[in-house]
Amino acid sequence: MKPAFVRRFRFIGILTVAAVYLLILVGGVVRSTGSGMGCPDWPKCFGSWVPPTHISQLPADYKQVYTAQRVAKNKRLAATLHLFGFKQVASDIFSHPTQYIETDFNVTKTWIEYLNRLLGALIGLFVFLTLIFALPYRHHDKTVFWLAFGSFILIGVQGWLGSLVVSTNLLPIMITIHMGLALVIVAMLIYAVDRSQQATEHTEMIPFSPMLTAGLWTVTLLTFIQIVLGTQVREEVDLVASAMSYDNRANWIDQLGVVFKVHRTFSVVLLLLNIYVAYHMYRLPSKRLHALTTAVLGFLGLEILAGIVLAYFALPAAVQPVHLMVATLLFGGQFLTLVAYHRMAKSVAKATYPHVVA
């Protein structure tokens, strides 16, 4: 029977991973509804812990007030970035076309963004509990504890990045870093939960293949890159939509640049690579790896279907957060498959290729 501390950590760990995925979905809703600047300040919303419900609750010059606050904060940020050598990013902060444009108050968008922030705060609590429940692993498996501790620190960094996303008025590089870090946190939590069960679960033994290991790493990292490219495509969509006054939605795709074409072509490469890796995974004598591989292919199929719907049916807003959510589930499934394969093949690898696996 599993020790109580193992069961507790598994429960809170899985709950936290699920909550992070929910936050990613809600973040997709925020982007698809154009609610990213629903609250022009951070961590408060229009200077209050409870957002206004009507424009009459705001001062007449609220746009000038929050623009001035944002610009002042960005000047400090740009000076710091310039000091550390990030001159281009520092310049981009003030060259972005929406830097000095304040969004009109919209009660729906304000509350969508506010609920997104509340969920982010709740996840911060979940990650803190994950760290607390990981304390016993200091004496059993320090890696699990340090993964939980690292996730807790990165959630704090993620919150700070969220404030920069707002202060820079959705600067593309900030959004990309914000999304990339979310995937890193997901991977760390997944690995922590999986590793925490090693001592109490039977591990199947399978043949080790350096080629298959490389294939699993490749599809996982390429999916990470594809998601990052997707955030840049999303930024292009926002700029095109704004330039076209949010009319003629069916023509937005035609106005997108090279990033969209690379993103679309890259999906075909990912499909072929995943099918190749899946073929070799199904040849292994492991029901768990078969199940994980099937899940990965299922997520991949849904992701491609959502992409087709977006490309050929005028970018329906309801499909945009689904596209992002399934992409992150695909990444998580690939990473968990990689971790599971490595654990099953580790002992064999050490005996057969001691110079390859530490």
LINZIGI-V890819 format. One line per field, one symbol per residue. ss: DSSP state (~ for helix, > for strand, _ for the rest). phi: phi as a letter, one per 20 degrees, with the letter a starting at -180 (. if undefined). burial: 1 if it has 16 or more other C-alpha atoms within 10 Angstrom, else 0. A space follows every 50 residues. Layout:
ss: ???
phi: ???
burial: ???
This chain:
ss: ___~~~~~~~~~~~~~~~~~~~~~~~~~~~~~____________>__>__ ____~~~____~~~~~~~~~~~~~~~~~~~~~~___~~~~~~~~~_____ ______~~~~~~~~~~~~~~~~~~~~~~~~~~~_~~~~___~~~~~~~~~ ~~~~~~~~~~~~~~~~~____~~~~~~~~~~~~~~~~~~~~~~~~~_~~~ _________~~~~~~~~~~~~~~~~~~~~~~~~~~~~~~~~~~_____~~ ~_~~~__~~~~~~~~~~~~~~~~~~~~~~~~~____~~~~~~~~~~~~~~ ~~~~~~~~~~~~____~~~~~~~~~~~~~~~~~~~~~~~~~~~~~~~~~~ ~~______
phi: .fgffffffffffffffffffffffffffgffemegdfdecbefclmcfc ffdbffedffdffffffffffffffffffffffeneffffffgeeffegd defffcfffffffffffffffffgfffffgfffegffgddbfffffffff fffffffffffgffgffelmfgfffffgfffgfffgffffffffffegfd cfdfdcfecgffgffffffffffgfffffffffgffgffffffelmdlgf efgfefefffffffffffffgfffffffgfffeeebffffffffffffff fffffffffffdcmlggfegffgfffffffgfffffffffffffefffff fecgeedf
burial: 00000100110111111011111111111111101111111110110000 11000000000110011001100100110010000000110111000011 01101110111111011011011101111110111110001011111110 11011001101111111111111111111111101111111111111000 00001101000100111111011101111111111111111000000000 01100100010011011001001100110010000000110111111011 01110110111000100011111111111111111111111111111110 00000000
